[in-house]
Amino acid sequence: MNEILSSLEISFIKGIGNITFKNLILKFKTSENILNADFNQIKENFGENVANLIVNRDKSLRERALKEYEKALKYNIRIIPFSSENYPKLLKEIPDPPIVLYVKGNLNNLDNSLSVVGTRKYSNYGLYVVNSIVKELAKNGVTIVSGLASGIDTLAHRITLKENGYTVAVLGNGIDIVYPYENKKLYEEISEKGCIISEFPFGTKPSQYTFPIRNRIIAGLTYGTFVIEAPEKSGSLITANYANNYGRLVFTVPANINLSSATGNNLLIKDGAIPITSFEDFKDHLPFLSFKKKNFEKVLDLTEEEKFILQVIGSDKVYIDKIIESVDGKFDVFTVLNEMVIKGILSEEFGFYYRS
């Protein structure tokens, strides 16, 4: 409880942003340690301004944090601080992760996750892509993350639930607010069968400023982002840009050049996004789809070292020297590779490794 309250208190300090907080937590390990740190210790590492903001913070912020925590208990909302083991691992990797996450529902392992985003005013083409490709993703155990917005987001959530899949909705407002309101039933169903996430305090209303902030979480939670249909200027392209900056994969479907609702699709492909024409195309790029169904559970239990090697190998045959160079002494390459071959995850020929 103390770590949650300390994290909330820091999140309420004006001037301490997410990037600064991540640097602080890397140094001090917990939010409690940050708040209890000596002025000179903070100043030495982060400057006088940050030290002043923390040490001379308004003492009423602790009371505000306690009230926020009590609201969470009342509404059956979990507050997960960055330092918690339950905080999503992929989200921890981005430069500016949320200090806390408000969570309603069951937050499962997100290692096999993909963001699906698109325009609010979709065409029959966008509808077809959701009902064919996204449907197959959900049927094959891929966690679908989206933003509960009207349009493609709503379609993606609904098709996943229909296929008894797991879906996560990331909100651009407080978790106690349903927006758009017509998605109230969908919100409730996701909270029962999947998960609702927000970084915003209770009562935060949606605005033109909160949605771009929300989009970085959608990109940061997942292995890649799939843009279904997006105009040239849209929030979906903002999400894709975040994913690209985070080193995650960006996927999209080619679109008719006369389709104004999807001009962004073709721009993404020009910029290097991976074109998708069928569900099968994903198997070359998503490690959790690169194996036969009998091995699917093994994929979800990959170690961090095994995941790293899969990212190095991609869909190619990679020589051992390149793998050793990429690992750069972080762990015993040969031990991990041998274990992956034994598990049936990788195959080896004359020093070249590739996915089985």
C-alpha positions as CSV (number, residue, x, y, z in Angstrom):
1,M,0.0,0.0,0.0
2,N,2.8,2.5,0.9
3,E,4.4,2.0,-2.5
4,I,1.1,2.7,-4.2
5,L,0.5,5.9,-2.2
6,S,4.1,7.1,-2.7
7,S,3.8,6.5,-6.5
8,L,0.5,8.4,-6.6
9,E,2.0,11.2,-4.6
10,I,4.9,11.5,-7.1
11,S,2.4,11.5,-10.0
12,F,0.7,14.5,-8.4
13,I,3.9,16.6,-8.2
14,K,3.8,19.2,-11.0
15,G,7.1,19.2,-12.8
16,I,7.9,15.5,-12.3
17,G,7.1,14.0,-15.7
18,N,7.2,10.3,-16.7
19,I,10.8,10.5,-18.1
20,T,12.2,12.1,-15.0
21,F,10.3,9.5,-12.9
22,K,11.7,6.6,-14.8
23,N,15.3,7.9,-14.3
24,L,14.5,8.4,-10.6
25,I,13.1,4.9,-10.1
26,L,16.1,3.4,-11.9
27,K,18.3,5.1,-9.3
28,F,16.2,4.7,-6.2
29,K,14.3,1.5,-7.0
30,T,11.0,2.4,-5.4
31,S,8.8,5.5,-5.1
32,E,9.1,5.3,-1.3
33,N,12.8,5.6,-1.6
34,I,12.5,8.6,-3.9
35,L,10.3,10.4,-1.4
36,N,12.6,9.6,1.5
37,A,15.8,10.5,-0.4
38,D,18.1,13.2,0.9
39,F,18.0,16.6,-0.9
40,N,21.7,16.5,-1.8
41,Q,21.5,12.9,-3.1
42,I,18.7,13.9,-5.5
43,K,20.4,17.1,-6.5
44,E,23.7,15.3,-7.2
45,N,22.0,13.0,-9.7
46,F,19.1,15.0,-11.1
47,G,19.7,18.6,-10.3
48,E,18.5,21.2,-7.8
49,N,15.1,21.8,-9.5
50,V,14.0,18.1,-9.2
51,A,15.4,17.9,-5.7
52,N,13.3,21.0,-4.7
53,L,10.1,19.6,-6.3
54,I,10.4,16.3,-4.4
55,V,11.8,17.4,-1.0
56,N,9.6,20.6,-0.7
57,R,6.5,19.0,-2.2
58,D,3.1,20.1,-0.9
59,K,2.4,17.8,2.0
60,S,-1.3,17.7,1.1
61,L,-0.4,15.5,-1.9
62,R,-0.2,12.5,0.5
63,E,-3.8,13.1,1.5
64,R,-4.8,13.4,-2.1
65,A,-3.0,10.1,-2.9
66,L,-4.9,8.4,0.0
67,K,-8.3,9.7,-1.3
68,E,-7.4,8.3,-4.8
69,Y,-6.5,5.0,-3.3
70,E,-9.8,4.9,-1.3
71,K,-11.7,5.6,-4.5
72,A,-9.9,2.7,-6.2
73,L,-10.9,0.3,-3.4
74,K,-14.5,1.6,-3.6
75,Y,-14.7,1.0,-7.4
76,N,-12.7,-2.3,-7.4
77,I,-9.9,-0.7,-9.4
78,R,-6.3,-1.9,-8.9
79,I,-3.5,0.7,-8.9
80,I,-0.3,-0.8,-10.2
81,P,2.9,1.3,-9.6
82,F,5.9,1.1,-11.9
83,S,7.9,-0.8,-9.4
84,S,5.4,-3.6,-9.1
85,E,6.1,-7.0,-10.7
86,N,2.6,-6.8,-12.1
87,Y,3.4,-3.8,-14.2
88,P,3.5,-4.8,-17.9
89,K,7.1,-5.6,-18.9
90,L,6.9,-4.2,-22.4
91,L,5.5,-0.9,-21.1
92,K,8.4,-0.5,-18.7
93,E,10.8,-0.4,-21.6
94,I,9.4,2.9,-23.1
95,P,11.2,6.1,-22.3
96,D,8.1,7.7,-20.5
97,P,6.1,4.9,-18.9
98,P,3.2,5.9,-16.6
99,I,4.0,6.3,-12.9
100,V,0.9,4.2,-12.1
101,L,-1.7,2.3,-14.0
102,Y,-5.3,2.1,-13.0
103,V,-6.6,-1.3,-13.9
104,K,-10.1,-2.7,-14.0
105,G,-10.4,-6.4,-14.9
106,N,-7.8,-9.2,-15.2
107,L,-4.4,-8.0,-16.5
108,N,-3.0,-11.0,-18.1
109,N,0.5,-11.6,-19.6
110,L,0.8,-9.2,-22.6
111,D,3.8,-10.9,-24.2
112,N,1.6,-12.2,-27.0
113,S,-0.1,-8.8,-27.7
114,L,-0.8,-6.7,-30.7
115,S,-2.3,-3.2,-30.9
116,V,-5.1,-2.7,-33.4
117,V,-6.0,0.9,-34.3
118,G,-7.8,2.7,-37.0
119,T,-10.2,5.5,-38.0
120,R,-13.5,6.2,-36.3
121,K,-15.1,6.6,-39.8
122,Y,-14.2,3.2,-41.3
123,S,-15.2,1.9,-44.8
124,N,-16.3,-1.5,-45.8
125,Y,-12.6,-2.2,-46.5
126,G,-11.8,-1.6,-42.8
127,L,-14.7,-3.7,-41.7
128,Y,-13.5,-6.6,-43.9
129,V,-10.0,-6.4,-42.5
130,V,-11.3,-6.6,-38.9
131,N,-13.7,-9.4,-39.7
132,S,-11.0,-11.5,-41.5
133,I,-7.5,-10.7,-40.2
134,V,-8.2,-9.5,-36.7
135,K,-10.7,-12.3,-36.2
136,E,-7.9,-14.8,-37.0
137,L,-5.5,-13.1,-34.7
138,A,-8.0,-13.4,-31.8
139,K,-8.8,-17.0,-32.7
140,N,-5.0,-17.8,-32.5
141,G,-4.6,-16.4,-29.0
142,V,-3.2,-13.0,-29.8
143,T,-4.2,-10.3,-27.2
144,I,-5.8,-7.4,-29.0
145,V,-5.1,-4.0,-27.4
146,S,-7.0,-0.9,-28.6
147,G,-8.5,2.3,-27.4
148,L,-12.3,1.8,-27.0
149,A,-12.9,4.6,-29.5
150,S,-15.7,4.6,-32.0
151,G,-14.9,2.9,-35.3
152,I,-12.1,0.4,-35.8
153,D,-11.2,0.2,-32.1
154,T,-14.7,-0.8,-31.2
155,L,-14.8,-3.4,-34.0
156,A,-11.5,-4.9,-32.9
157,H,-12.6,-5.2,-29.3
158,R,-16.0,-6.8,-30.3
159,I,-14.6,-9.3,-32.7
160,T,-12.0,-10.4,-30.1
161,L,-14.7,-10.9,-27.5
162,K,-16.9,-12.8,-30.0
163,E,-14.1,-15.2,-30.6
164,N,-13.6,-15.7,-26.8
165,G,-10.3,-13.9,-27.1
166,Y,-8.6,-11.5,-24.6
167,T,-8.7,-7.8,-25.2
168,V,-7.4,-4.7,-23.4
169,A,-8.9,-1.2,-23.7
170,V,-6.6,1.8,-23.0
171,L,-8.5,4.9,-22.1
172,G,-7.8,8.6,-22.8
173,N,-9.6,9.6,-19.6
174,G,-10.1,8.5,-16.0
175,I,-11.0,4.8,-15.6
176,D,-14.3,5.8,-14.0
177,I,-15.5,7.6,-17.2
178,V,-16.9,5.7,-20.2
179,Y,-16.1,7.5,-23.5
180,P,-17.8,7.3,-25.9
181,Y,-20.8,6.6,-23.7
182,E,-22.4,4.4,-26.4
183,N,-19.6,1.9,-25.6
184,K,-20.8,1.5,-22.0
185,K,-21.9,-2.2,-22.5
186,L,-18.6,-2.9,-24.3
187,Y,-16.7,-1.3,-21.5
188,E,-18.4,-3.5,-19.0
189,E,-17.9,-6.7,-21.0
190,I,-14.2,-5.9,-21.5
191,S,-13.8,-5.3,-17.8
192,E,-15.3,-8.7,-17.1
193,K,-13.6,-10.7,-19.7
194,G,-10.5,-8.6,-20.4
195,C,-9.0,-5.5,-19.0
196,I,-9.5,-1.7,-18.9
197,I,-6.4,0.5,-18.4
198,S,-5.8,4.2,-17.8
199,E,-2.9,6.3,-16.4
200,F,-5.2,9.3,-15.7
201,P,-6.6,10.0,-12.2
202,F,-10.2,9.5,-11.4
203,G,-12.5,12.1,-13.0
204,T,-10.1,13.1,-15.8
205,K,-12.2,13.9,-18.8
206,P,-11.2,13.0,-22.4
207,S,-9.7,15.8,-24.4
208,Q,-7.6,16.5,-27.5
209,Y,-4.5,16.4,-25.2
210,T,-5.3,13.1,-23.4
211,F,-5.7,10.9,-26.4
212,P,-2.2,11.4,-27.9
213,I,-0.8,10.6,-24.4
214,R,-3.0,7.5,-24.3
215,N,-1.7,6.4,-27.7
216,R,1.8,5.9,-26.4
217,I,0.5,3.4,-23.9
218,I,-1.3,1.4,-26.7
219,A,2.0,1.3,-28.6
220,G,4.1,0.6,-25.5
221,L,2.0,-2.3,-24.2
222,T,2.5,-4.5,-27.3
223,Y,4.9,-6.2,-29.5
224,G,3.6,-4.3,-32.6
225,T,0.9,-2.1,-33.9
226,F,-1.5,-3.0,-36.7
227,V,-3.1,0.0,-38.4
228,I,-6.3,-1.1,-40.1
229,E,-7.5,2.1,-41.8
230,A,-6.2,5.6,-41.2
231,P,-6.4,9.0,-42.9
232,E,-3.3,11.0,-43.5
233,K,-3.7,12.9,-40.2
234,S,-5.0,10.7,-37.5
235,G,-4.4,9.4,-34.0
236,S,-3.7,6.0,-35.5
237,L,-0.6,7.3,-37.2
238,I,0.5,8.9,-33.9
239,T,0.3,5.4,-32.3
240,A,2.2,3.9,-35.2
241,N,4.9,6.6,-34.8
242,Y,5.2,5.8,-31.1
243,A,5.6,2.1,-31.9
244,N,8.3,2.8,-34.4
245,N,10.2,5.0,-32.0
246,Y,10.0,2.3,-29.4
247,G,11.5,-0.2,-31.7
248,R,8.2,-2.2,-32.1
249,L,6.9,-3.5,-35.4
250,V,4.3,-1.5,-37.4
251,F,1.9,-3.4,-39.7
252,T,-0.8,-2.1,-42.1
253,V,-2.8,-3.3,-45.0
254,P,-2.3,-1.8,-48.5
255,A,-5.2,0.4,-49.5
256,N,-6.8,1.7,-52.6
257,I,-5.2,5.0,-53.5
258,N,-8.6,6.5,-53.9
259,L,-9.7,5.5,-50.4
260,S,-9.4,8.7,-48.4
261,S,-10.1,7.0,-45.1
262,A,-6.9,4.9,-45.6
263,T,-4.4,7.2,-47.2
264,G,-2.3,6.8,-44.1
265,N,-1.9,3.1,-44.8
266,N,0.1,3.6,-47.9
267,L,2.1,6.3,-46.3
268,L,3.1,3.9,-43.6
269,I,4.2,1.3,-46.1
270,K,6.3,3.9,-47.9
271,D,7.9,4.6,-44.5
272,G,8.8,1.0,-43.9
273,A,5.7,-0.5,-42.3
274,I,5.2,-4.2,-42.9
275,P,2.4,-4.8,-45.4
276,I,-0.2,-7.4,-44.4
277,T,-2.5,-9.1,-47.0
278,S,-3.6,-12.1,-44.8
279,F,-3.4,-13.4,-41.3
280,E,-0.6,-15.8,-42.5
281,D,1.7,-12.8,-43.1
282,F,1.9,-12.2,-39.3
283,K,3.5,-15.6,-38.8
284,D,6.8,-14.3,-40.3
285,H,7.0,-11.5,-37.8
286,L,5.3,-12.3,-34.5
287,P,7.3,-15.0,-32.5
288,F,4.2,-16.1,-30.7
289,L,2.6,-17.0,-34.1
290,S,5.7,-18.6,-35.6
291,F,5.1,-22.0,-34.0
292,K,2.6,-24.8,-34.4
293,K,-0.4,-24.7,-32.1
294,K,1.0,-27.5,-29.9
295,N,4.0,-25.3,-29.1
296,F,1.9,-22.2,-28.4
297,E,2.1,-22.5,-24.6
298,K,5.9,-22.8,-24.8
299,V,6.1,-19.6,-26.6
300,L,4.2,-17.7,-23.9
301,D,6.8,-19.1,-21.4
302,L,9.9,-17.9,-23.2
303,T,12.7,-16.5,-21.0
304,E,13.9,-12.9,-21.5
305,E,17.1,-14.4,-23.1
306,E,15.0,-16.5,-25.5
307,K,12.8,-13.6,-26.5
308,F,16.0,-11.5,-27.2
309,I,17.4,-14.2,-29.5
310,L,14.1,-14.5,-31.4
311,Q,14.1,-10.8,-32.0
312,V,17.7,-11.1,-33.4
313,I,16.8,-14.0,-35.7
314,G,13.5,-12.6,-36.9
315,S,12.3,-14.6,-39.8
316,D,15.7,-15.3,-41.3
317,K,18.5,-17.8,-40.9
318,V,21.1,-16.1,-38.7
319,Y,24.7,-17.3,-38.3
320,I,26.0,-17.8,-34.7
321,D,28.5,-15.0,-34.9
322,K,25.8,-12.4,-35.5
323,I,23.8,-13.7,-32.5
324,I,26.9,-13.6,-30.3
325,E,27.7,-10.0,-31.4
326,S,24.1,-9.0,-30.7
327,V,24.0,-10.5,-27.2
328,D,27.3,-8.7,-26.4
329,G,28.1,-10.9,-23.4
330,K,24.8,-10.3,-21.6
331,F,24.3,-14.1,-21.2
332,D,25.7,-17.5,-22.3
333,V,24.6,-17.7,-25.9
334,F,25.4,-21.3,-26.5
335,T,23.5,-22.5,-23.4
336,V,20.4,-20.6,-24.4
337,L,20.5,-21.6,-28.1
338,N,20.9,-25.3,-27.1
339,E,17.9,-25.1,-24.8
340,M,15.8,-23.5,-27.6
341,V,16.8,-26.2,-30.0
342,I,15.9,-28.9,-27.4
343,K,12.5,-27.2,-26.9
344,G,11.9,-27.2,-30.6
345,I,11.8,-23.4,-30.8
346,L,14.9,-23.2,-33.1
347,S,16.6,-25.4,-35.6
348,E,20.3,-25.3,-36.5
349,E,22.2,-26.1,-39.7
350,F,26.0,-25.6,-40.1
351,G,26.0,-22.8,-37.5
352,F,22.9,-21.0,-38.8
353,Y,19.9,-20.8,-36.5
354,Y,16.2,-20.3,-37.6
355,R,12.8,-20.7,-36.2
356,S,11.5,-24.3,-36.3
